[in-house]
């Protein structure tokens, strides 16, 4: 394998002022088909997160919230409610439209996690919305020599992550080093292959990669050898590109500007979530 690009997140705010690091979909690093956006929020200062993400709309893609610490509550216009804590995942297929809120369920302590946006192909952008809550104890943990692979989506050996879309193929996992060492990980090949270091330092392709860095590696091989120090943590994001045009306006991601204009009209008229 070889690293073809390295980027660092940029400071940003979203929702009602939540401070975060925007890794994918920043000015210098736009969509990584099929991944539209990756944000990391990490703070033990309640002022940075307490306002949360009040009700807001989405259309045309999926969101995945993965928590490392703290708790976040979800409530949406379809009637779903849930609470995600450390190690848990919430998966929402917004598709034709949904209005939801994600609000911290704590007033102090560390709030740490990710939100990932995954695009939908045009033929599925107007599907019915779906939502699932996966507690930490249903995320498969695959023991490796020096680390544990928490499998959120995709296959690894006989293990299967709970998140899936029948029409798409992607792999999402959290690799945590229990002790310093080198891991050889065999993954199915995808057209987009990303790795984000959220804790500690690793060595990949003979290069040191530190916390807060995302690397893109070539699609010629999917197998990686990664050396991590103790307690290092890495998010692995692999997916097959959809290869369609992307038109985005804030929380709406469609294929054409005309579809974006329709989404805005539907939201303003209160019909965004209706078939």
C-alpha positions as semicolon CSV with decimal commas, in nm:
position;residue;x (nm);y (nm);z (nm)
1;X;0,000;0,000;0,000
2;X;0,103;0,361;-0,035
3;X;-0,032;0,686;0,106
4;X;-0,152;0,921;-0,171
5;X;-0,283;1,210;0,043
6;X;-0,275;1,336;0,401
7;X;-0,508;1,596;0,552
8;X;-0,589;1,742;0,892
9;X;-0,929;1,851;1,014
10;X;-1,016;2,219;1,036
11;X;-1,197;2,387;1,324
12;X;-1,567;2,436;1,254
13;X;-1,902;2,481;1,423
14;X;-2,233;2,317;1,341
15;X;-2,577;2,276;1,490
16;X;-2,637;2,543;1,754
17;X;-2,266;2,616;1,788
18;X;-2,110;2,276;1,860
19;X;-1,734;2,303;1,814
20;X;-1,585;2,026;1,603
21;X;-1,315;1,928;1,359
22;X;-1,430;1,890;0,998
23;X;-1,215;1,631;0,825
24;X;-1,406;1,546;0,507
25;X;-1,591;1,827;0,325
26;X;-1,357;2,107;0,425
27;X;-1,242;2,355;0,159
28;X;-0,920;2,167;0,081
29;X;-1,070;1,817;0,100
30;X;-1,418;1,779;-0,043
31;X;-1,637;1,473;-0,083
32;X;-1,462;1,136;-0,091
33;X;-1,726;0,940;-0,281
34;X;-1,929;0,780;-0,123
35;X;-1,829;0,962;0,199
36;X;-1,968;1,315;0,199
37;X;-1,854;1,443;0,538
38;X;-1,666;1,335;0,850
39;X;-1,676;1,543;1,168
40;X;-1,509;1,470;1,501
41;X;-1,642;1,641;1,813
42;X;-1,428;1,614;2,124
43;X;-1,446;1,839;2,429
44;X;-1,485;1,823;2,806
45;X;-1,606;2,184;2,809
46;X;-1,989;2,185;2,807
47;X;-1,990;2,525;2,637
48;X;-1,847;2,353;2,328
49;X;-2,129;2,100;2,291
50;X;-2,423;2,163;2,523
51;X;-2,635;2,347;2,260
52;X;-2,629;2,034;2,046
53;X;-2,798;1,994;1,709
54;X;-3,161;2,113;1,740
55;X;-3,421;1,999;1,481
56;X;-3,289;2,023;1,126
57;X;-3,372;1,855;0,793
58;X;-3,186;1,607;0,573
59;X;-3,249;1,459;0,229
60;X;-3,053;1,236;-0,005
61;X;-2,799;1,053;0,213
62;X;-2,733;0,862;0,537
63;X;-2,581;0,971;0,866
64;X;-2,382;0,757;1,107
65;X;-2,310;0,878;1,460
66;X;-2,046;0,684;1,655
67;X;-1,967;0,773;2,014
68;X;-1,641;0,721;2,202
69;X;-1,749;0,904;2,520
70;X;-2,061;1,079;2,643
71;X;-2,425;1,040;2,541
72;X;-2,632;1,185;2,259
73;X;-3,011;1,164;2,225
74;X;-3,190;1,135;1,891
75;X;-3,549;1,229;1,806
76;X;-3,699;1,265;1,459
77;X;-4,009;1,349;1,259
78;X;-4,084;0,981;1,192
79;X;-4,127;0,911;1,563
80;X;-3,792;0,751;1,640
81;X;-3,618;0,817;1,972
82;X;-3,292;0,681;2,104
83;X;-2,987;0,739;2,319
84;X;-2,637;0,652;2,201
85;X;-2,351;0,616;2,450
86;X;-1,985;0,521;2,436
87;X;-1,924;0,250;2,177
88;X;-2,271;0,278;2,030
89;X;-2,389;0,373;1,681
90;X;-2,694;0,549;1,544
91;X;-2,766;0,503;1,175
92;X;-3,015;0,715;0,985
93;X;-3,109;0,680;0,620
94;X;-3,263;1,022;0,557
95;X;-3,346;0,939;0,194
96;X;-3,645;1,146;0,075
97;X;-3,653;1,347;0,396
98;X;-3,640;1,354;0,772
99;X;-3,617;1,621;1,041
100;X;-3,419;1,520;1,346
101;X;-3,244;1,655;1,654
102;X;-2,930;1,526;1,826
103;X;-2,885;1,666;2,173
104;X;-2,625;1,590;2,444
105;X;-2,765;1,408;2,746
106;X;-2,504;1,543;2,985
107;X;-2,411;1,879;3,130
108;X;-2,044;1,807;3,199
109;X;-1,772;1,556;3,114
110;X;-1,616;1,445;2,789
111;X;-1,829;1,439;2,475
112;X;-1,640;1,258;2,198
113;X;-1,755;1,102;1,878
114;X;-1,797;1,120;1,502
115;X;-2,062;1,192;1,247
116;X;-2,016;1,046;0,902
117;X;-2,235;1,123;0,600
118;X;-2,264;0,854;0,332
119;X;-2,417;0,935;-0,004
120;X;-2,703;0,745;-0,167
121;X;-2,727;0,669;-0,539
122;X;-2,988;0,868;-0,730
123;X;-3,231;0,576;-0,751
124;X;-3,244;0,550;-0,370
125;X;-3,239;0,916;-0,268
126;X;-3,620;0,925;-0,243
127;X;-3,660;0,595;-0,056
128;X;-3,846;0,583;0,274
129;X;-3,634;0,704;0,568
130;X;-3,496;0,452;0,818
131;X;-3,333;0,475;1,160
132;X;-3,153;0,221;1,380
133;X;-2,995;0,235;1,724
134;X;-2,707;-0,006;1,788
135;X;-2,587;-0,031;2,147
136;X;-2,219;-0,092;2,218
137;X;-2,281;-0,458;2,303
138;X;-2,407;-0,542;1,953
139;X;-2,099;-0,405;1,774
140;X;-1,878;-0,711;1,698
141;X;-1,530;-0,692;1,848
142;X;-1,268;-0,892;1,658
143;X;-0,954;-0,964;1,865
144;X;-0,629;-0,921;1,673
145;X;-0,271;-0,971;1,792
146;X;-0,219;-0,625;1,942
147;X;-0,557;-0,461;1,897
148;X;-0,933;-0,498;1,876
149;X;-1,134;-0,427;1,560
150;X;-1,483;-0,295;1,638
151;X;-1,680;-0,371;1,324
152;X;-1,950;-0,114;1,247
153;X;-2,020;-0,197;0,880
154;X;-1,896;-0,461;0,637
155;X;-1,735;-0,802;0,676
156;X;-1,416;-0,912;0,847
157;X;-1,365;-1,287;0,833
158;X;-1,683;-1,443;0,967
159;X;-1,789;-1,121;1,140
160;X;-2,047;-0,875;1,007
161;X;-2,107;-0,518;1,125
162;X;-2,471;-0,423;1,194
163;X;-2,486;-0,119;0,962
164;X;-2,561;-0,195;0,598
165;X;-2,731;-0,078;0,281
166;X;-2,828;-0,360;0,043
167;X;-2,753;-0,141;-0,259
168;X;-2,408;-0,027;-0,142
169;X;-2,079;-0,173;-0,026
170;X;-1,867;-0,008;0,241
171;X;-1,657;-0,095;0,546
172;X;-1,639;0,106;0,868
173;X;-1,441;-0,004;1,174
174;X;-1,269;0,127;1,485
175;X;-0,921;-0,020;1,536
176;X;-0,794;0,019;1,893
177;X;-0,445;-0,087;2,000
178;X;-0,443;-0,261;2,337
179;X;-0,064;-0,269;2,327
180;X;0,209;-0,140;2,099
181;X;0,270;-0,355;1,792
182;X;0,216;-0,413;1,422
183;X;-0,106;-0,545;1,273
184;X;-0,151;-0,694;0,927
185;X;-0,512;-0,641;0,828
186;X;-0,665;-0,799;0,518
187;X;-0,958;-0,601;0,385
188;X;-1,179;-0,629;0,079
189;X;-1,071;-0,380;-0,187
190;X;-1,274;-0,060;-0,234
191;X;-1,234;0,237;-0,465
192;X;-1,212;0,483;-0,172
193;X;-0,988;0,385;0,120
194;X;-0,940;0,619;0,417
195;X;-0,788;0,598;0,764
196;X;-0,828;0,855;1,041
197;X;-0,616;0,858;1,357
198;X;-0,828;0,979;1,647
199;X;-0,588;0,891;1,928
200;X;-0,214;0,837;1,964
201;X;0,028;0,781;1,679
202;X;0,064;0,508;1,418
203;X;0,310;0,419;1,144
204;X;0,168;0,343;0,800
205;X;0,360;0,294;0,477
206;X;0,674;0,377;0,677
207;X;0,533;0,718;0,767
208;X;0,431;0,850;1,109
209;X;0,065;0,954;1,126
210;X;-0,051;1,148;1,430
211;X;-0,382;1,215;1,598
212;X;-0,608;1,435;1,386
213;X;-0,467;1,319;1,052
214;X;-0,659;1,139;0,779
215;X;-0,477;0,949;0,507
216;X;-0,597;0,826;0,171
217;X;-0,428;0,515;0,049
218;X;-0,419;0,382;-0,305
219;X;-0,694;0,152;-0,427
220;X;-0,447;-0,097;-0,578
221;X;-0,442;-0,291;-0,252
222;X;-0,668;-0,301;0,049
223;X;-0,437;-0,490;0,284
224;X;-0,259;-0,271;0,536
225;X;0,022;-0,309;0,788
226;X;-0,019;-0,056;1,064
227;X;0,201;-0,015;1,370
228;X;0,039;0,156;1,665
229;X;0,151;0,268;2,005
230;X;-0,050;0,153;2,305
231;X;-0,400;0,307;2,320
232;X;-0,382;0,438;1,963
233;X;-0,717;0,453;1,788
234;X;-0,796;0,452;1,417
235;X;-1,116;0,477;1,214
236;X;-1,112;0,278;0,890
237;X;-1,348;0,405;0,618
238;X;-1,365;0,213;0,289
239;X;-1,634;0,240;0,026
240;X;-1,711;0,199;-0,341
241;X;-1,764;0,528;-0,524
242;X;-2,113;0,586;-0,661
243;X;-1,975;0,793;-0,947
244;X;-2,269;1,032;-0,982
245;X;-2,278;1,411;-0,976
246;X;-2,315;1,566;-0,630
247;X;-2,511;1,883;-0,562
248;X;-2,514;1,992;-0,198
249;X;-2,679;2,273;-0,010
250;X;-2,622;2,232;0,362
251;X;-2,828;1,934;0,481
252;X;-2,953;1,842;0,133
253;X;-2,742;1,627;-0,102
254;X;-2,888;1,548;-0,442
255;X;-2,760;1,507;-0,799
256;X;-2,869;1,837;-0,955
257;X;-2,928;2,200;-0,847
258;X;-3,291;2,160;-0,951
259;X;-3,335;1,876;-0,702
260;X;-3,179;2,092;-0,431
261;X;-3,424;2,372;-0,511
262;X;-3,709;2,119;-0,484
263;X;-3,579;1,998;-0,146
264;X;-3,570;2,356;-0,017
265;X;-3,926;2,420;-0,141
266;X;-4,047;2,094;0,015
267;X;-3,892;2,189;0,347
268;X;-4,038;2,539;0,341
269;X;-4,381;2,401;0,252
270;X;-4,368;2,127;0,514
271;X;-4,368;1,840;0,262
272;X;-4,002;1,732;0,286
273;X;-4,083;1,412;0,473
274;X;-4,388;1,316;0,269
275;X;-4,391;1,068;-0,019
